[in-house]
């Protein structure tokens, strides 16, 4: 899988940092809070709901950073039968 910006190019440093902060930051913070396991499951559930309901299959962190995830062309053309 590869991550692209909205124009189809490489991510900038700020986009990559922001995407990873939104993706992993809440899980790291919830680990420090008493009762954080429940918050972790709620955040994960929200992530999965947003991903499932998105018409373009974008997760929360991809929406926040304006990025897209796609398989490289070599992977897309594989024929698995």
C-alpha positions, 0 to 999 in steps of 0.5 A: 500500500502507498499513501498519496496526497490529494494531487496524487504525489508524495506526502509532505513532511507535515502531511505525514506527521499529521496523518500519523499523529491523528492515527496513533496519537489517541491510542498513545494518550488513552494508554496514559489515562485510567480507563483508557482501554475503553476509550481505545475501543470507542476510538477504534470503533469510530475509526471502523465506522467512518472507514466503512461508511465512507464512499471512498474508504477513507479513514479519519486520519486520511481525511484529516491529512487529505491523503489517499491510500492505494495499492501500487500498480504492480499489486493491482494487476495481480490475478489471484484465482 
